[in-house]
Amino acid sequence: MQIKKLLLPVDGSSCSDRAVNYAVGFCELVQAQVVLLHVHKAVPQTLGKPNFDEAMQRLHEEAQEVLQPYEEMLSLAGVSYETRIVSGPTAEVIFDVAKAEPCDLIVMGSKGKSNLEGLMVGSVTHKVLHIAPCPVLVIR
């Protein structure tokens, strides 16, 4: 199996940091391209035009802040990457992007920023492991 493209979902957590570090080394070995993904909450359309636009702008700016250090790491290592910012349920978005790109591997952290939510409703990583259209490498 040749890995040409991997999906790297990040949220700014320490587990995401470790996943990016691992992915950089991995991509250097196999010359794979990265799809760097950040998923944010969906904004309800019912907010109305000015409020919806402001909320989307704020979420986009926050996503850019999360992605920027990872983009720098990938660039410094000479890893080819594309960035995606998508809204929606995190595990389902990861599935959709992995399938649409199409990715050969998903590399992600074992926990995200919201550990408490993971305890209550099941972790995003757990969900991705069950629905992913390709292998998943979980970094702790």
Long-range contacts (C-beta under 8 A, 24 or more apart in sequence): 1-104, 2-30, 2-104, 3-30, 3-32, 3-104, 3-105, 4-32, 4-33, 4-104, 5-32, 5-33, 5-34, 5-35, 5-101, 5-102, 5-103, 5-104, 5-105, 6-32, 6-33, 6-34, 6-35, 6-103, 6-104, 6-105, 6-106, 6-107, 7-34, 7-35, 7-37, 7-94, 7-97, 7-98, 7-101, 7-103, 7-105, 7-106, 7-107, 8-34, 8-35, 8-36, 8-37, 8-70, 8-81, 8-106, 8-107, 8-108, 9-37, 9-38, 9-39, 9-90, 9-94, 9-106, 9-108, 10-36, 10-37, 10-38, 10-66, 10-67, 10-70, 10-109, 11-38, 11-39, 11-66, 11-109, 11-112, 11-113, 12-65, 12-66, 12-113, 13-109, 13-111, 13-112, 13-113, 14-109, 15-109, 15-110, 15-111, 15-112, 15-139, 15-140, 16-70, 16-108, 16-109, 16-112, 17-109, 18-109, 18-139, 18-140, 19-107, 19-108, 19-109, 19-139, 20-70, 20-73, 20-74, 21-73, 22-107, 22-137, 22-139, 23-79, 23-107, 24-73, 24-74, 24-77, 24-79, 26-107, 27-77, 27-79, 27-80, 28-77, 28-78, 28-79, 32-104, 32-105, 33-79, 33-80, 33-81, 33-82, 34-74, 34-79, 34-80, 34-81, 34-82, 35-81, 35-82, 35-84, 35-97, 35-101, 35-103, 36-67, 36-70, 36-71, 36-74, 36-81, 36-82, 36-83, 36-84, 37-83, 37-84, 37-85, 37-86, 37-93, 37-94, 37-97, 38-63, 38-66, 38-67, 38-83, 38-84, 38-85, 38-86, 39-86, 39-87, 39-88, 39-90, 39-93, 39-94, 40-85, 40-86, 40-87, 41-87, 42-87, 42-88, 42-89, 43-87, 59-87, 60-85, 90-124, 91-124, 91-127, 91-128, 91-131, 92-131, 94-124, 94-128, 94-132, 95-128, 95-131, 95-132, 95-133, 98-132, 98-133, 98-134, 99-133, 102-133, 102-134, 103-134, 104-134, 104-135, 105-134, 105-135, 105-136, 105-137, 106-132, 106-134, 106-135, 106-136, 106-137, 107-136, 107-137, 107-139, 108-136, 108-137, 108-138, 108-139, 109-138, 109-139, 109-140, 110-138, 110-139, 110-140, 111-140
